[in-house]
């Protein structure tokens, strides 16, 4: 029914007539990308699924703020990224409260060692990056967003996005002793 119809046209249909089927098509088109992005950021499939659902509900509520400037998917990824960051802040506040109460919050180790010549899986590679580097790497390589779209999502200039991508790749290469095929 919606084959060949661009996202912006679907957005217009939703806004003009609260067309839930058109919004359902937007969700269908982008739910895997959003869910996978959030899974790679959070490392927790159940949490990522909850965050994806929250992201689409927020997108429905905020659809009127989509100006058509930039792609719909970059606008949607910004909502997903913001949802993730809010979740992280809430969980950090919760952990601080638990710690103050005399309990120790369980924290996952972020360092990974490689015992063989095989390349570690993506999760292990991403584990050596900070949250910002991981998010930008995932947006670029897993979600296929352009530098400009990533800048739109994160609110960063394109040059900053490129620098963070470069820094993230260097961290991974250094940590796992991976040679740069272009320069090595």
Secondary structure, DSSP 8 states (H G I E B T S, - for coil): --TT--HHHHHHHHHHH--HHHHHHHHHHHHHHHHHHHHHHHS-HHHHHHHHHHHHHHHHHHGGG--SSS-HHHHHHHHHHHHHHHHHHHHHHHHHHHHHTT-------------SSS---HHHHHHTS-HHHHHHHIIIIIS---HHHHHHHHT--HHHHHHHHHHHHHHHHHHHT---TTT-
